[in-house]
Amino acid sequence: MRSARWLGVALTLGLLPPAVAAEVHQATGFKVVNVTSAAADIWTRVTLRSAANPADAPLPRVEAFEVKTGKPVALRENRVFPDTRITVHMPPGLDLGAASGGAPAATGQTRVRFRVKGAAAWSETPWQSAGLERDGIVVHSLAALVPATHYDLVVQARWDTADRQPDEQAGEFKSAPLPDQRQPVTFCVMTCQKYERLDHPGQEQQG
């Protein structure tokens, strides 16, 4: 059932078992969110490996049951499942960290360096610890941005203060215009669902 497949992958990405590593990566990249004319949040995540598991890795089997009766619930697309218990099964000997598209978290630290595009000087956020209790996720807040301005961005991840060669990912974004300014704005709305169609490499154009 395709809905079960999608739900299984979503659970895989969000509930992977924790891992501790001496080397950190950013297999899930970063996201620029909550952008205003003066601020933005940068979502970062530390991962155990440099890339997600391949597409041909095993997928979990997902089942849903009514909490009160224990009766099976059919998993369907575009449906919520209140009062439902979800169970996820992997092939014997494997855990969710081995599932297709999975990127297990690791402990470490991240920070964000940013500047007005093309400027010489960089600003940077403090290093923050990425804990296993939050699946390796750290959100950094950028403030005092210039409205309607392009920014360069570099997200760095390291194991600890002794790590002199952090993993780096670069990108860019544009701050929003002032509320009284009319300008074209490009943005997206994201959820953790439909990984195969929306987030999986090469599938961005599918509905």
C-alpha positions as CSV (number, residue, x, y, z in Angstrom):
1,M,0.0,0.0,0.0
2,R,1.6,3.3,-1.1
3,S,0.2,5.3,1.8
4,A,1.8,2.8,4.2
5,R,5.1,3.1,2.3
6,W,5.0,6.9,2.5
7,L,4.1,6.9,6.2
8,G,6.8,4.3,6.8
9,V,9.4,6.5,5.3
10,A,8.2,9.6,7.2
11,L,8.5,7.6,10.4
12,T,11.9,6.4,9.4
13,L,13.2,10.0,8.9
14,G,11.7,11.3,12.1
15,L,12.2,8.4,14.5
16,L,15.6,7.0,13.6
17,P,17.6,5.4,16.5
18,P,20.3,7.7,17.9
19,A,24.0,7.2,17.2
20,V,27.2,8.7,18.6
21,A,30.1,9.4,16.2
22,A,33.5,11.0,16.2
23,E,32.8,12.5,12.8
24,V,29.7,14.4,11.9
25,H,27.9,15.2,8.6
26,Q,24.8,17.0,7.3
27,A,23.1,14.4,5.1
28,T,19.7,16.1,5.5
29,G,21.1,19.5,4.6
30,F,19.7,22.7,6.2
31,K,16.5,24.7,5.8
32,V,15.9,28.5,5.9
33,V,12.6,29.0,7.6
34,N,10.4,31.7,9.2
35,V,11.9,34.4,7.0
36,T,10.8,38.0,7.7
37,S,12.2,41.3,6.6
38,A,14.6,41.4,9.6
39,A,15.0,37.8,10.7
40,A,15.3,34.1,9.7
41,D,15.7,30.7,11.4
42,I,18.2,28.2,10.0
43,W,17.3,24.5,10.7
44,T,20.3,22.3,10.9
45,R,20.9,18.6,11.6
46,V,24.0,16.6,12.5
47,T,24.0,13.1,10.9
48,L,26.1,10.0,11.3
49,R,26.9,9.6,7.6
50,S,27.5,12.0,4.8
51,A,24.6,10.6,2.7
52,A,21.2,9.1,3.3
53,N,20.7,5.4,2.8
54,P,20.2,4.4,-0.9
55,A,16.8,4.1,-2.4
56,D,17.1,0.3,-2.8
57,A,17.6,-0.2,1.0
58,P,14.7,-1.9,2.7
59,L,11.5,-0.1,3.6
60,P,9.6,-0.6,6.9
61,R,6.2,-2.2,6.9
62,V,3.7,0.0,8.7
63,E,0.5,-1.1,10.4
64,A,-2.2,0.9,12.2
65,F,-4.6,-0.2,14.9
66,E,-7.5,1.4,16.8
67,V,-6.3,2.1,20.4
68,K,-9.6,1.0,22.0
69,T,-10.4,-2.1,20.0
70,G,-7.1,-3.2,18.5
71,K,-8.8,-3.5,15.1
72,P,-6.6,-2.8,12.1
73,V,-7.0,0.5,10.4
74,A,-6.5,0.9,6.6
75,L,-3.8,3.4,5.8
76,R,-4.9,5.9,3.1
77,E,-3.4,8.9,1.6
78,N,-4.4,12.4,2.8
79,R,-6.0,11.0,6.0
80,V,-5.3,11.6,9.7
81,F,-5.4,8.7,12.1
82,P,-6.7,9.8,15.6
83,D,-6.7,7.4,18.5
84,T,-4.6,5.0,16.4
85,R,-1.5,3.0,17.4
86,I,1.1,2.8,14.7
87,T,3.6,0.0,14.5
88,V,6.7,-0.1,12.2
89,H,8.4,-3.3,11.3
90,M,11.8,-3.7,9.7
91,P,13.2,-7.0,8.2
92,P,14.8,-9.2,10.9
93,G,18.2,-8.0,12.0
94,L,17.7,-4.4,10.8
95,D,16.5,-1.3,12.6
96,L,15.1,2.0,11.2
97,G,18.6,3.4,10.8
98,A,19.0,1.0,7.8
99,A,15.7,2.0,6.0
100,S,15.6,3.5,2.6
101,G,16.3,7.2,2.7
102,G,17.2,7.1,6.4
103,A,19.9,9.4,7.8
104,P,20.6,8.5,11.5
105,A,21.4,11.5,13.8
106,A,24.7,12.0,15.6
107,T,25.8,14.3,18.4
108,G,27.9,17.3,17.6
109,Q,27.7,21.1,17.2
110,T,26.5,23.5,14.5
111,R,26.8,27.2,13.7
112,V,25.8,29.5,10.9
113,R,27.9,32.0,9.1
114,F,26.1,34.6,7.0
115,R,26.7,37.9,5.1
116,V,25.1,40.2,2.7
117,K,25.8,38.6,-0.7
118,G,29.2,39.6,-1.9
119,A,30.2,41.4,1.2
120,A,33.7,40.8,2.7
121,A,32.7,40.4,6.4
122,W,30.9,37.4,7.8
123,S,28.7,37.3,10.9
124,E,28.2,34.0,12.7
125,T,26.0,32.4,15.4
126,P,27.5,30.7,18.4
127,W,28.2,27.0,18.3
128,Q,25.2,25.1,19.7
129,S,25.2,21.4,20.7
130,A,23.1,19.0,18.6
131,G,21.7,16.4,21.1
132,L,20.4,13.0,20.4
133,E,17.2,13.9,22.3
134,R,16.3,16.3,19.5
135,D,17.5,13.9,16.7
136,G,20.6,16.0,16.0
137,I,18.5,19.1,15.2
138,V,19.6,22.7,16.1
139,V,17.8,25.9,15.0
140,H,19.8,29.1,14.7
141,S,18.1,32.5,14.7
142,L,19.5,35.3,12.5
143,A,18.5,38.8,13.5
144,A,19.0,42.4,12.3
145,L,18.8,41.4,8.6
146,V,18.3,44.0,5.8
147,P,14.9,43.7,4.1
148,A,14.7,42.3,0.6
149,T,18.4,41.4,0.6
150,H,20.3,38.4,-0.7
151,Y,22.4,36.6,1.9
152,D,25.2,34.1,1.6
153,L,25.0,31.3,4.1
154,V,27.4,28.5,5.4
155,V,26.3,25.9,7.9
156,Q,29.2,24.3,9.8
157,A,29.0,21.1,11.8
158,R,31.7,19.6,14.0
159,W,32.1,16.9,16.6
160,D,33.5,19.2,19.4
161,T,35.8,22.1,20.0
162,A,38.8,20.0,19.0
163,D,37.4,19.5,15.5
164,R,39.3,22.0,13.3
165,Q,37.8,20.9,10.0
166,P,34.0,21.2,10.3
167,D,31.7,19.8,7.7
168,E,30.3,22.7,5.6
169,Q,27.3,23.3,3.4
170,A,26.8,26.6,1.6
171,G,23.6,28.2,0.3
172,E,21.8,31.5,0.0
173,F,18.5,33.1,0.7
174,K,16.7,36.4,0.4
175,S,15.1,38.3,3.3
176,A,11.4,39.3,2.9
177,P,10.5,42.9,1.9
178,L,9.0,45.3,4.3
179,P,5.3,44.8,4.9
180,D,4.4,47.9,3.0
181,Q,6.5,46.9,-0.1
182,R,5.0,44.9,-2.9
183,Q,7.6,42.5,-4.4
184,P,7.5,38.9,-5.8
185,V,8.2,36.4,-3.1
186,T,9.1,32.7,-3.6
187,F,8.5,30.3,-0.7
188,C,7.4,26.7,0.0
189,V,5.3,24.9,2.6
190,M,6.9,21.8,4.0
191,T,5.8,18.8,6.0
192,C,7.5,15.5,6.9
193,Q,5.1,13.6,4.6
194,K,5.4,12.2,1.1
195,Y,9.2,12.0,1.2
196,E,9.3,9.9,-2.0
197,R,7.6,12.7,-4.0
198,L,8.8,15.9,-2.4
199,D,12.2,15.4,-0.6
200,H,13.8,12.4,-2.3
201,P,16.5,13.4,-4.8
202,G,15.2,13.6,-8.4
203,Q,11.5,13.6,-7.3
204,E,11.0,17.3,-6.8
205,Q,8.8,17.8,-9.7
206,Q,6.3,15.1,-8.9
207,G,3.0,16.1,-7.2
